[in-house]
Amino acid sequence: MQHKKRNLVILILGLLSALGPFSIDLYLPGFPEIARDLNSTTGRVALSLSSYFIGVSVGQLIYGPLLDRFGRRIPLLVGLFIYLFASVYIVYITTVDSLILARFVQALGGCAGMVAARALVRDLFPVTETAKIFSLLMLVIAVSPIIAPTLGGFATAHWGWHSIFIILAVLVALNIILVYFWLPLGAPPDTTMSLKPRPILTKFWTVFKTPQFYTYTLTGSFAASGLYAYIAGSPHVFMELYGVSERQYGWIFGIIAMGLVTASQVNTYVLKKYTSQQIVKATLLCQMVAGALLFFGTIFHLIEMYSMIVLVFLFLSTQGFAFPNTSALSLEPFEASAGTASALMGALQLGIGALITALVSMLSNETPLPMTGIMFLCASVSVIILYWGNIRIKNSEPVEVSN
């Protein structure tokens, strides 16, 4: 692949990967205005975040087989068009229930880009370069939470919350043009592949029951769900309880996200001295301590805005170490079936994240306690699963799932 074409392909794959984070983070500063405009509450609006996570979780399981059976381009373009139509529809909605449903549909379309981008990296680049390409895509994903809330806060303040979904529609339209004209086709369709539910479900189950997979996937999922609890609860906590503006919230969100980005880059150097298992164990213990300080500090009214920012910064920074290492350990037993394992891992992570965001929304009150309490709960559960699962791993034998 020529140098210019290679860079363009990486850019397109990066934009496809960034669509998910932008779809989540861009509209967070608009929660209060959306709630006022739709005669609802921020807790109710936050359910649209849960429905988005559910849509992405379900969609990943659907697109994995479709991308193999029909090739990469057709399912990808269909998904992007679904996302485009859902984004335009949201601009005209008048009820929060319509928003919740439309966000689910939007997620079903948008997750095609996430799954296809991972598959196309394997298709288009030599094996020796895939780790480097995935690192570039992960950097785009990690930087997105810094840019998106700031942009969302600016757009909401100047043009209203509807402009957020116009921006998303424009972004996905750009993706459609780039995919159609400049993105290579990737692997050819596998016409021998069965799309019947039984063989697909059997393969997913065989992957899931592998002790190393379920230990590190569930550990990483609950650790990441602390991040989702923060995403769901932070608009209410910072903008309504602490009284910051949409633009200020965007800056706060971006500053906190810097901790995650920085930690993810530091992780590559730490791996030269310590194993992934050692890093995960130390990281999750640190996350649980930060969660405990947030939770008990809230109960005893010891937390104000700046200490909240510092503790959340520390809590979320651990994700820069936890996510890449739990992901690598989850997929380690699978060589021929890494795609199936990757899709199932993503579905479980976002599915649990959806439940957590829904729980934060349902428990919403006039304190930060629902957010901080659930963040502490997620961190504690991840530590318990890690220690319990490691016992199961020691008593198990390696498993490889055949194609």
Secondary structure, DSSP 8 states (H G I E B T S, - for coil): --HHHHHHHHHHHHHHHHHHHHHHHTTGGGHHHHHHHTT--HHHHTHHHHHHHHHHHHHHHHHHHHHHHH-SHHHHHHHHHHHHHHHHHHHT--SHHHHHHHHHHHHHHHHHHHHHHHHHHHHHS-HHHHHHHHHHHHHHHHHHHHHHHHHHHHHHHHH-THHHHHHHHHHHHHHHHHHHHHS---S---TT----HHHHHHHHHHHHTSHHHHHHHHHHHHHHHHHHHHHHHHIIIIIIIS---HHHHHHHHHHHHHHHHHHHHHHHHHTTTS-HHHHHHHHHHHHHHHHHHHHHHHHTT---HHHHHHHHHHHHHTHHHHHHHHHHHHHTT-STTHHHHHHHHHHHHHHHHHHHHHHHHHT--SSSHHHHHHHHHHHHHHHHHHHHHHHHHHT--------
